[in-house]
């Protein structure tokens, strides 16, 4: 009688594993995917901050507008170098304009954007890609006193 009950239990562990494994796999996939998204977003934030810091460095120029343009280019170079591990897919824009809170000051805003939908860090699974962000964006601003431009 004991062997008959044992015979009926053959394969139940395999069936239970087959039912539970997809759920465990999706949970592990979600943890890894969102961890990589968090790392990429944090990296973009730090790179944008590094670019804003680079905009504070003196650039030799003949006019204030040329100095702001040179600082903006320097900011994007520093930001893209800091986010180089994203396979060069981080797009940088740096705009020099009057600060919104004080028009007498100049602000350089560095914005980094990564198109996660076209270049995911972890391959996407069908239907699970709907819960992932399309783009990752981060920005940082440096305030510059116009008297210190030239």
C-alpha positions as CSV (number, residue, x, y, z in Angstrom):
1,X,0.0,0.0,0.0
2,X,2.9,2.4,0.7
3,X,4.4,1.8,-2.7
4,X,1.0,2.5,-4.4
5,X,0.8,6.0,-2.7
6,X,4.4,6.7,-3.7
7,X,3.6,5.7,-7.3
8,X,0.8,8.3,-7.4
9,X,3.2,11.0,-6.2
10,X,5.7,10.5,-9.1
11,X,6.0,13.6,-11.2
12,X,4.2,16.0,-8.8
13,X,7.4,17.9,-8.0
14,X,8.1,18.4,-11.7
15,X,4.6,19.7,-12.3
16,X,4.8,22.0,-9.3
17,X,8.2,23.3,-10.6
18,X,6.7,23.8,-14.1
19,X,3.9,25.9,-12.5
20,X,6.1,28.0,-10.2
21,X,9.1,28.5,-12.5
22,X,7.6,31.1,-14.9
23,X,6.5,33.3,-11.9
24,X,10.0,33.1,-10.4
25,X,11.6,33.8,-13.7
26,X,9.4,36.9,-14.3
27,X,10.2,38.2,-10.8
28,X,14.0,37.7,-11.4
29,X,13.8,39.3,-14.8
30,X,11.9,42.3,-13.3
31,X,14.5,42.7,-10.6
32,X,17.4,42.6,-13.0
33,X,15.7,44.9,-15.6
34,X,14.6,47.6,-13.2
35,X,18.0,47.5,-11.5
36,X,19.7,48.2,-14.8
37,X,17.2,51.0,-15.6
38,X,17.9,52.5,-12.1
39,X,21.7,52.3,-12.7
40,X,21.4,53.9,-16.2
41,X,19.2,56.7,-14.8
42,X,21.6,57.3,-11.9
43,X,24.5,57.3,-14.4
44,X,22.7,59.9,-16.6
45,X,22.1,62.1,-13.6
46,X,25.7,62.0,-12.5
47,X,26.9,62.6,-16.1
48,X,24.6,65.6,-16.4
49,X,25.9,67.0,-13.1
50,X,29.5,66.4,-14.4
51,X,28.6,68.3,-17.5
52,X,27.1,71.2,-15.5
53,X,30.4,71.3,-13.5
54,X,32.4,71.4,-16.7
55,X,30.3,74.4,-17.9
56,X,31.8,76.3,-14.9
57,X,35.3,76.0,-16.3
58,X,36.8,79.1,-18.0
59,X,36.7,79.1,-21.8
60,X,38.7,81.7,-23.7
61,X,36.4,83.6,-26.1
62,X,36.0,87.0,-27.6
63,X,32.4,87.6,-26.5
64,X,30.1,86.5,-23.7
65,X,27.9,84.6,-26.2
66,X,31.0,82.7,-27.6
67,X,32.1,81.9,-24.1
68,X,28.7,80.5,-23.2
69,X,28.7,78.5,-26.4
70,X,32.1,77.1,-25.7
71,X,31.1,76.2,-22.1
72,X,28.0,74.4,-23.5
73,X,30.1,72.4,-25.8
74,X,32.5,71.5,-23.0
75,X,29.6,70.5,-20.8
76,X,28.2,68.1,-23.4
77,X,31.7,66.6,-24.0
78,X,32.2,66.0,-20.3
79,X,28.6,64.6,-19.9
80,X,28.9,62.2,-22.9
81,X,32.3,61.0,-21.7
82,X,30.8,60.3,-18.2
83,X,28.0,58.3,-19.7
84,X,30.2,56.4,-22.2
85,X,29.3,53.0,-20.8
86,X,25.8,53.4,-22.3
87,X,27.4,52.5,-25.7
88,X,27.5,56.1,-26.9
89,X,23.7,56.2,-27.0
90,X,23.2,59.0,-24.6
91,X,22.3,62.2,-26.4
92,X,23.4,65.5,-24.9
93,X,22.0,69.0,-25.3
94,X,23.3,72.0,-23.5
95,X,21.5,75.3,-23.6
96,X,22.9,78.6,-22.4
97,X,20.2,81.1,-21.5
98,X,19.2,83.7,-18.9
99,X,18.2,82.0,-15.7
100,X,14.5,81.9,-15.1
101,X,14.8,83.2,-11.5
102,X,17.3,86.0,-12.2
103,X,17.7,87.4,-15.7
104,X,21.1,89.0,-14.8
105,X,22.6,85.5,-14.5
106,X,23.3,83.0,-17.2
107,X,22.4,79.3,-16.8
108,X,23.7,76.4,-18.8
109,X,21.3,73.4,-18.7
110,X,22.7,70.1,-19.6
111,X,20.2,67.4,-20.6
112,X,21.1,63.8,-21.3
113,X,18.6,61.5,-23.0
114,X,18.9,57.7,-23.5
115,X,16.4,56.0,-25.9
116,X,15.7,52.8,-23.8
117,X,13.0,51.5,-26.2
118,X,15.4,51.2,-29.1
119,X,18.5,50.2,-27.1
120,X,17.5,48.2,-24.0
121,X,20.2,47.2,-21.5
122,X,18.4,43.9,-20.9
123,X,16.6,42.1,-23.7
124,X,12.9,42.7,-23.4
125,X,10.4,39.8,-23.1
126,X,7.1,39.9,-25.1
127,X,4.4,41.9,-23.3
128,X,6.7,42.8,-20.4
129,X,8.2,45.6,-22.5
130,X,5.0,47.6,-22.1
131,X,6.0,48.3,-18.4
132,X,9.4,49.7,-19.4
133,X,10.2,53.3,-20.0
134,X,10.7,54.6,-23.5
135,X,13.4,57.1,-22.7
136,X,15.5,58.0,-19.7
137,X,16.2,61.7,-19.2
138,X,18.2,63.6,-16.7
139,X,19.2,67.3,-16.5
140,X,21.4,69.6,-14.4
141,X,21.9,73.3,-14.5
142,X,24.9,75.5,-13.8
143,X,24.5,79.1,-12.9
144,X,27.2,81.5,-14.3
145,X,27.7,85.1,-13.4
146,X,28.1,87.0,-16.7
147,X,30.9,89.0,-15.2
148,X,33.0,85.8,-15.0
149,X,32.5,84.8,-18.7
150,X,35.5,86.7,-20.1
